[in-house]
Amino acid sequence: MSESASFPSRIDADPESVERGLVTLVLTLVELLRQLMERQALHRVDAGDLTDEQIERLGTTLMLLEQRMAELRDHFGLTPEDLNIDLGPLGTLLPRE
C-alpha cells in the first residue's frame, strides 16, 4: 500500500476554525510563558534578589502583560478557559485557578 493511498489528497478544513485554533494555540503558549515569568519573578522577589526599583518595574511589566493578554482574548472572542488546552490523560496545559 502506497503512502498516498492512506491519506486523502485534500484536507477539507474550515478556514475560520483553523484560524481560531491557531490563535488559541499561540495565545496559550504566550499565556504559559507569562505565567512562568510571573512565577520566576515572584521567586526572585521572595529570595531578595531584586532592588525596590526592579520590583516596581517588574510588577508594572507583569500587569501590562496580563492586560494585553486580556485584550487579545477579548479581540479574538476567547475566554481564559479556552486557553487551557486539555491534554487528555496528562491533564490541562495551564494550572486551574
N, C-alpha and C positions, 0 to 999 in steps of 0.2 A: 504494500500500500504506500503510495507516494505521499509526501508531506502535504502537497497541495490538495489532495483528496480529503484530508481530515479537517481542514479549516475552510470556512466559507471564503469565497473570493472577495466578498464585500461585507463590511460590518454596518448594520443598519442602526445607527445611533442618533438620538435626538440631540441636535446641537445645543439646545438650551440646557438639557440635563447634563451634558458633558461639560459645558461651561460652569454650571453650578457645582458640579462635583470637583472640578479643578480648583475653583475659587475656595471651596470648602477645605480641600486638601492643603492649599497654600496657607490659608488663614489658620488652619490647625497647626501647621508647622511653626508659623510665626508666634502663635499663642503658646505653644510648647516652649519655644526659645525664650519668650517673655517671662514665663513662669520660672524657668530655670535661672534666668538672670536675676529675677527678684529674690529667689531663694539664696543665690550666691551672695547677693548684696546684703541680705539680712544676716547671713553667716558672718560676713566681714564686719558688719556693724557690731554684732554681738561679740566678735573677737577683739574689737577695739582697734582694728587696723586702719580706720579712716579718721580724718580730721572732721571737725564740725562742718566746715565748708564743703567737703566732699560728701558728707552725709546729706546735707541740704540739696546739693546739686543732683545727687543720685535719686533722692526722693522725688524731686521735681521731674527728672527724666522718666522715672518709672510711672509717675502719674500721667504724664503726657502720652507715654506709650500705651498705657491702658485706655486712655481717652481715644486715641487714634484707632485702636483695635475696635472699640465700641462703635466708632463712626463707620469703619469699614464693614462691620457686621450689619449695621443698620442699612448702609448703602446697598448691600447685596441681599438684604432680607433674611439674614441668618441670626439665630439665637446662640448664646454661649453653649447650649446643649448640642446644637448642630455641629460644633467644632470638636466635640468629644467623641471621636470615632470609636466604634465598638470593634475590638479586635477578636471577637469571639471568645474562645477559651482563655485567652490572655487577659481579658478584661477590657477596660476602656483606656484610650491613649492618655487622657488627662485625668488627674485625680478628681473625684466627685467632691463638690463643695457643699 
